[in-house]
């Protein structure tokens, strides 16, 4: 399966990775995949996975190539599937098309594939090379890989702050800290997320819609609210608009009549046990999002107490930090996180800076977790 990787292999795999990212949230719960067919050093076919239940990237690329696919090389960003699901196995289509060599970025950890696709291709006499641009391919599908390997969604936190780490003035004014260009980028993050989550205090203070604007997608993201005692008003926007896309996490402390009233409005109410601090079990709730709702990526937008809870639960996998050129000052002005916090330095998660980007006068820092310290993972 492993062989020498040429510069040409990397070049064409980079193109396949570009194609994979054309895919939208419509592919969920499937991964983003791109494919390229190359013959005589020329691309003769391209494709990407466009929606769940539809043809996979390999099928589109083979159709695009037509007869030119015979004796060609197929580059694909994920191991071809080998089982019948909503579509037939891609391995059979590859064999039938006469492909002589397959280069894939990484193996598919899904239990029905997980090396079986590679084995079938090799048994058919097709040369298979795996591991070309693997790190980049895994990053494109962070949520997919984490959902299979760790049985939970990828959690991405979005935070906006002033130069002195404040999220609001001493009077509570917060709209808007960042400019329209940065807020447009947040809409892009929302468009790529299966769910947006906030705490009940944010809902009570702002009555947010938690929807995607500026970008097209087939369905709005799930709105996930953490509300220990079911204080969510029946008049809240997330209840009166698209309640079927709202998930409310509560505990047994919530009044049964409140829970029933919310269910009658169409809200998905889920009961969680409490942790040692008497708060809803964050980790159990996050796992339920994957198990019941097939949510692979969660965008955490606050507030400060919920960010702290996710931090202490070792669930902040990525952070997008937007910093505006403002100073609020004030000891009582709100900061990014609140709550119990981390007591010992050795327990603090450590992050790696992935990139920086300017949006007018605002700067965005993108971090990925390097290690969760001594926190329970």
Secondary structure, DSSP 8 states (H G I E B T S, - for coil): ------HHHHHHHHHHHHHHTT--GGGTTS---EEEEEETTEEEEEEE--STTS--HHHHHHHHHGGGGTT-EEEESS----S-SSS--HHHHHHHHT--EEEESS---STTSTTHHHHHHHHTT-EEEE-TTHHHHHHHTHHHHHHHHTSS-EEEEEEEE-TTSBSS-TT---TTSS-HHHHHHHHHHHHT-SEEEEEHHHHHHH-------SS--SS--EEEEE-TT----TTSHHHHS-GGGEEEEE-TTS-HHHHHHHHHTT-EEEE--B-TTSSB-HHHHHHHHHHHH---EEEE---HHHHHHHHHTT---EEEEEE-S-----TTS-BS--SS---SGGGS-EEEEEEEEEETTEEEEEEEEEE-TTS--
